[in-house]
Amino acid sequence: MASVVVEGLSKHFGSTIVLQPTDLSIEAGEFVVIVGPSGCGKSTLLRLIAGLETPSSGCIRVDGRDVTDAAPASRGLAMVFQSYALYPHLTVAENIAFPLRVARRPKAEVEARVAAAAGALDLTALLSRRPRALSGGQRQRVSIARAIVREPSVLLLDEPLSNLDAELRVRMRHEFARLHAQLGITMIYVTHDQLEAMTLANRIVVMGAGRIEQVGEPIALYERPATLAVARAIGSPGMNLMPATVAAADDDGVTLRLTGGGELRAPLRASPGMPVTLGIRPEHLQPSETGVFAGKVELFERLGPLSFAHLGAQADVPAVVAQLPGDRRVTLGETLRFGAEPACLHAFDPDGRALAPASP
């Protein structure tokens, strides 16, 4: 396993900036997940680290060695792509062994490494099959085995589960977690699925518009999003977001006035008159006859121990999603009203940055 450090790394195609100058440090043995919407630059960052794209500026170091201009094969990395990219005329064993045979490794070493990789990914019984006889999950495991058989210092994964159905995605998430624990290898994983990020990562890198918005442990990003982009990216269902204005401010916090009426206190710092985006997570909404969040139930999702009520928009206030106990009975068209504890409120300034907490 190895560390990966990028400094001032950027990429542009003509006048189009795909990745703004970026700094990121990944420790040896970490499982880091890069998450963000399509077009945010996350796959470009991964391909730059892999050597599949040439940077416009900056440098890349793997375990302290500058590999910015090094060929992909000499970086000590391996990559798993969204498409399985298996050779259809080769067996599973031959597909896994392919990079070792290209490197002209001794036959005994090839056989031993193939057996070890197949065992790690539960492929031993499938070694004589060809890709067409495998399920999607099995094909993806073969592509991973082909990557790790080289014993890379870093494993790069570019949306490896996007072609799988929901059940297989869950199973393969377990496989990745188990594989990381078993091998201890540094993994950098790109996805647009925040659920994958929250369940797999030691740290999450949230990207938006070609730049890194925030880096941190999953729970830290969930509880303290630094920007509006992070608030949108992390959480399922997502954070409720709505326009508001700072009506008043003092040493203890601010009074936020919703555009549709109603006011809330929050222990945050801001100047009176500032337009902000108010955020509240569905699980932090509490039933209240005097609550400022209200609307008619347009959709009700019952998911076992939990349920979610989707309230229609009212006036200038967008639709709101509220979490309810699983045994709560709700009818469509029913009007529900919620409040929230001040400490659970988030707010973001016009530039999308989280407001700082008020002085204790």
Secondary structure, DSSP 8 states (H G I E B T S, - for coil): ---EEEEEEEEEETTEEEEEEEEEEE-TT-EEEEE--TTSSHHHHHHHHHTSS--SEEEEEETTEE-TTS-GGGTTEEEE-SS----TTS-HHHHHHHHHHHTT--HHHHHHHHHHHHHHTT-GGGTT--GGGS-HHHHHHHHHHHHHTT--SEEEEESTTTTS-HHHHHHHHHHHHHHHHHH--EEEEEES-HHHHHHH-SEEEEEETTEEEEEE-HHHHHHS-SBHHHHHHS-SS--EEEEEEEEEEETTEEEEEETTS-EEEESB---TT-EEEEEE-GGG-EE-TT-SEEEEEEEEEEETTEEEEEE--BTTB--EEEEEETT----TT-EEEEE--GGG-EEE-TTSBB--B---
